[in-house]
Amino acid sequence: REAVVSTQSTGRVVKLGRKMMASKLLGPLSTIPHHWAVKVGDTWYENAGSDIFTVKNGCGGIFCDKTPIINKSVGFHAKSGAGKYGGEVVGITTKSDSEITVWVNDWATKNPHYDFLGSNCHKFAYELIVWLTDGIFRCEHPTHLCDPQKGSNFFDFGGFAAAEDGNAVASYSVAQGRARAGLFEGKFQLGQATAQAVCGPGLGLFLDTTVAEAKLSLGNVVGARVGLNANTGIGARNGNLEAHVLGFGGKIGADGVEINTPWAGVHACSIM
């Protein structure tokens, strides 16, 4: 994909909503997978084929050959319950509802069978976000389940500013890239800065600044980063309690436990 240079400040807010997936199949590991949904304006979109985790309708495995069900709902959170913390602002879109409907129908046609390690809720949400925002977005979560059989690279140049429901974000990145192989994901950032003020759900002020950084993660289980940042902020956002001063600090909550210094950090046990 070609790089995009853009700064967005007008349009509708795009949010990512997440929820923990309860699975009888995975037992204690059921806290590791999570379901994703995307919100544009007042409407949520999600690939509900992930309901196979409830082991129903005669389907007893996570690789069931099942047609994806794209749910569309309106409300504070998605029909599945994803986004119960209000959702995370990831970007801005100028796409209309009719354009989104065409894209969703086209995606379902190109991905006719749900697969936990392929055409899943992550793949749908991530590709929808990329398309909605023309590649100018912020997503800090691993994307290893977005069709991990295929390595992928993505770069963006630009930024956006958005405010909605007590959450104001301004973000800019000089360069960003991702590559996946199986459950492993590598990510790098160059010249990234984000300012965020949160006042419900959550509360806090955050200034995330990165000179350069590289991350490697194994699913949502464990990961590490090296680089140089001066992240500073304190409060609660996206289901986590966070505190950082000039890169030193950590967070705990929906994304597990994370400990950071200005030049390195580790995280483990994401539950959302």
C-alpha positions as CSV (number, residue, x, y, z in Angstrom):
1,R,0.0,0.0,0.0
2,E,1.3,3.4,-0.9
3,A,2.1,5.9,1.9
4,V,-0.5,8.6,2.6
5,V,0.2,12.2,3.7
6,S,-2.8,13.8,5.3
7,T,-4.1,15.7,8.2
8,Q,-7.8,15.2,9.1
9,S,-9.9,17.4,11.4
10,T,-13.4,17.2,9.8
11,G,-15.8,14.3,9.4
12,R,-17.3,11.7,11.7
13,V,-15.4,10.1,14.6
14,V,-14.3,6.5,14.1
15,K,-14.0,4.3,17.3
16,L,-12.8,0.8,18.1
17,G,-14.8,-1.1,20.7
18,R,-13.5,-4.3,22.4
19,K,-14.8,-7.0,24.7
20,M,-13.5,-10.1,26.4
21,M,-14.7,-13.3,24.7
22,A,-16.1,-16.0,27.0
23,S,-15.3,-19.4,25.6
24,K,-16.2,-22.8,26.9
25,L,-13.7,-24.2,24.4
26,L,-10.7,-22.3,25.7
27,G,-11.4,-22.5,29.4
28,P,-8.9,-20.3,31.4
29,L,-7.4,-19.0,28.1
30,S,-10.8,-17.4,27.3
31,T,-9.4,-14.1,28.7
32,I,-6.9,-13.8,25.9
33,P,-9.0,-13.5,22.8
34,H,-11.1,-10.4,22.4
35,H,-13.8,-9.2,20.0
36,W,-13.6,-6.0,18.0
37,A,-16.3,-3.7,16.6
38,V,-16.1,-0.3,14.8
39,K,-18.3,2.7,15.4
40,V,-18.9,5.5,12.9
41,G,-21.1,8.3,14.2
42,D,-23.9,6.5,16.1
43,T,-23.6,3.2,14.3
44,W,-21.6,0.1,15.2
45,Y,-20.4,-2.5,12.7
46,E,-19.0,-5.9,13.7
47,N,-18.3,-9.4,12.3
48,A,-20.5,-11.4,14.7
49,G,-19.2,-14.7,13.3
50,S,-17.1,-14.9,16.4
51,D,-20.2,-16.2,18.2
52,I,-18.8,-19.7,17.4
53,F,-17.0,-19.4,20.7
54,T,-20.3,-20.1,22.5
55,V,-20.3,-23.5,20.8
56,K,-23.8,-23.5,19.4
57,N,-25.8,-24.5,16.4
58,G,-23.8,-27.8,16.2
59,C,-20.5,-25.9,15.6
60,G,-17.9,-27.1,18.1
61,G,-14.6,-25.7,16.9
62,I,-13.0,-22.3,16.3
63,F,-12.3,-23.0,12.7
64,C,-15.9,-23.6,11.7
65,D,-16.8,-23.0,8.1
66,K,-19.5,-20.5,9.0
67,T,-20.7,-17.5,7.0
68,P,-19.8,-14.2,8.7
69,I,-22.7,-12.3,10.1
70,I,-22.1,-8.5,9.9
71,N,-24.1,-6.9,12.7
72,K,-25.1,-3.3,12.6
73,S,-26.4,-1.6,15.8
74,V,-26.9,1.8,17.3
75,G,-26.1,2.7,20.9
76,F,-23.4,3.5,23.5
77,H,-21.9,0.0,22.8
78,A,-22.2,-2.5,20.0
79,K,-24.8,-5.3,20.0
80,S,-22.2,-7.7,21.2
81,G,-21.2,-5.5,24.2
82,A,-17.9,-4.3,22.6
83,G,-17.1,-0.7,23.5
84,K,-18.7,-0.8,26.9
85,Y,-15.9,1.7,28.0
86,G,-17.2,4.1,25.3
87,G,-14.8,2.9,22.6
88,E,-11.4,4.3,21.6
89,V,-11.2,7.2,19.2
90,V,-8.9,5.9,16.3
91,G,-9.5,8.4,13.6
92,I,-11.9,10.5,11.4
93,T,-13.8,9.5,8.3
94,T,-15.6,11.4,5.5
95,K,-17.2,8.2,4.2
96,S,-21.1,8.2,4.0
97,D,-23.4,5.6,5.4
98,S,-24.2,4.4,1.9
99,E,-20.5,4.0,1.1
100,I,-19.9,2.1,4.3
101,T,-22.8,-0.3,3.4
102,V,-21.3,-1.0,0.0
103,W,-17.9,-1.6,1.6
104,V,-19.3,-4.0,4.2
105,N,-21.3,-6.0,1.7
106,D,-18.2,-6.2,-0.6
107,W,-16.1,-7.4,2.3
108,A,-18.6,-10.1,3.2
109,T,-18.6,-11.3,-0.4
110,K,-14.8,-11.5,-0.5
111,N,-14.7,-13.2,2.9
112,P,-17.6,-15.7,2.7
113,H,-16.5,-18.0,5.6
114,Y,-15.6,-17.1,9.2
115,D,-12.3,-18.3,10.4
116,F,-10.8,-17.6,13.8
117,L,-7.3,-17.3,12.3
118,G,-8.5,-15.6,9.1
119,S,-11.7,-13.8,8.2
120,N,-12.5,-12.9,11.8
121,C,-13.8,-9.8,13.7
122,H,-10.3,-8.4,14.0
123,K,-9.7,-8.6,10.2
124,F,-13.1,-7.0,9.5
125,A,-12.6,-4.2,12.1
126,Y,-9.0,-3.4,11.2
127,E,-9.6,-3.3,7.4
128,L,-12.7,-1.2,7.9
129,I,-10.7,1.3,10.0
130,V,-8.0,1.5,7.4
131,W,-10.5,2.2,4.7
132,L,-12.6,4.6,6.7
133,T,-9.6,6.8,7.7
134,D,-7.7,6.5,4.4
135,G,-4.9,5.0,6.5
136,I,-4.6,7.8,9.0
137,F,-5.5,6.3,12.3
138,R,-4.1,5.3,15.8
139,C,-4.4,1.7,17.0
140,E,-2.0,0.5,19.8
141,H,-3.4,-3.0,20.0
142,P,-1.8,-6.1,18.3
143,T,-3.3,-7.0,15.0
144,H,-2.0,-10.6,14.9
145,L,-5.5,-12.0,14.3
146,C,-6.1,-9.9,11.2
147,D,-5.5,-12.8,8.8
148,P,-2.1,-13.7,10.3
149,Q,-1.4,-16.3,7.7
150,K,-0.5,-13.4,5.5
151,G,2.4,-11.0,6.4
152,S,1.3,-7.4,6.0
153,N,3.0,-4.0,6.1
154,F,1.4,-0.7,6.5
155,F,2.8,2.8,6.6
156,D,1.2,6.1,7.2
157,F,2.2,9.8,7.3
158,G,-0.2,12.3,8.8
159,G,-2.5,12.9,11.6
160,F,-6.1,13.7,12.8
161,A,-7.9,15.6,15.6
162,A,-11.2,14.4,17.0
163,A,-13.5,15.1,20.0
164,E,-16.6,13.2,21.1
165,D,-18.3,12.1,24.3
166,G,-15.7,13.5,26.7
167,N,-12.8,12.2,24.7
168,A,-10.5,14.6,22.7
169,V,-7.6,13.3,20.8
170,A,-5.0,14.9,18.4
171,S,-2.4,12.5,16.9
172,Y,0.3,12.8,14.3
173,S,2.8,10.2,13.0
174,V,5.8,10.7,10.7
175,A,5.9,6.9,9.9
176,Q,4.3,3.7,11.1
177,G,4.5,0.1,10.0
178,R,3.3,-3.4,10.9
179,A,4.3,-6.9,9.9
180,R,2.7,-10.2,11.0
181,A,3.8,-13.8,10.9
182,G,1.5,-16.3,12.6
183,L,0.7,-14.9,16.1
184,F,3.8,-12.7,16.1
185,E,3.6,-9.1,15.2
186,G,6.2,-6.4,14.8
187,K,5.5,-2.7,14.7
188,F,7.6,0.4,14.4
189,Q,6.8,4.1,14.9
190,L,8.8,7.2,14.0
191,G,8.1,10.7,15.2
192,Q,4.7,10.0,16.8
193,A,2.9,12.4,19.1
194,T,-0.6,12.2,20.7
195,A,-2.3,14.5,23.1
196,Q,-5.5,13.2,24.7
197,A,-7.9,14.6,27.3
198,V,-10.5,12.1,28.8
199,C,-13.5,13.0,30.9
200,G,-15.9,10.1,30.7
201,P,-15.7,7.2,30.3
202,G,-12.4,7.4,32.2
203,L,-10.6,10.5,33.3
204,G,-7.1,11.8,32.7
205,L,-4.6,13.8,30.6
206,F,-2.0,12.2,28.4
207,L,0.8,13.3,26.1
208,D,2.4,10.4,24.3
209,T,5.6,11.3,22.4
210,T,7.8,8.8,20.6
211,V,11.1,9.6,18.8
212,A,11.4,6.1,17.4
213,E,10.2,2.7,18.7
214,A,10.0,-1.0,17.7
215,K,7.6,-3.5,19.3
216,L,7.3,-7.3,19.1
217,S,4.4,-9.2,20.5
218,L,3.1,-12.8,20.7
219,G,-0.6,-12.4,20.4
220,N,-2.1,-10.7,23.4
221,V,0.1,-12.8,25.8
222,V,3.4,-11.1,26.0
223,G,5.3,-8.3,24.2
224,A,8.3,-6.0,24.5
225,R,9.4,-2.6,23.0
226,V,12.6,-0.7,22.6
227,G,13.1,2.9,21.5
228,L,12.9,6.4,22.9
229,N,9.8,8.1,24.3
230,A,8.8,10.7,26.9
231,N,5.2,9.6,27.5
232,T,3.6,11.6,30.3
233,G,0.2,11.4,31.8
234,I,-2.1,10.0,34.5
235,G,-5.6,8.7,34.6
236,A,-8.0,6.0,33.3
237,R,-8.6,5.4,29.6
238,N,-9.7,2.5,27.4
239,G,-10.2,0.3,30.5
240,N,-6.8,0.9,31.9
241,L,-5.3,2.8,34.8
242,E,-2.1,4.6,33.6
243,A,0.7,6.7,35.0
244,H,3.8,7.9,33.2
245,V,6.4,10.6,33.7
246,L,8.9,11.2,30.9
247,G,8.6,7.6,29.8
248,F,8.8,6.0,33.2
249,G,5.6,4.3,34.5
250,G,3.1,1.6,33.6
251,K,-0.5,0.6,33.3
252,I,-2.8,-2.1,34.4
253,G,-6.3,-3.1,33.3
254,A,-8.0,-4.3,30.1
255,D,-4.6,-4.5,28.3
256,G,-3.0,-6.5,31.1
257,V,0.1,-5.3,32.9
258,E,2.7,-3.0,31.3
259,I,6.0,-1.6,32.8
260,N,7.9,1.1,30.9
261,T,11.0,3.2,30.8
262,P,11.9,5.8,28.2
263,W,14.0,3.3,26.3
264,A,12.3,-0.1,26.8
265,G,9.1,-1.8,28.2
266,V,7.3,-5.1,28.6
267,H,3.6,-6.1,28.8
268,A,1.7,-9.3,29.4
269,C,-1.8,-10.8,29.7
270,S,-4.1,-8.6,27.8
271,I,-7.7,-9.6,28.6
272,M,-9.6,-7.5,26.0
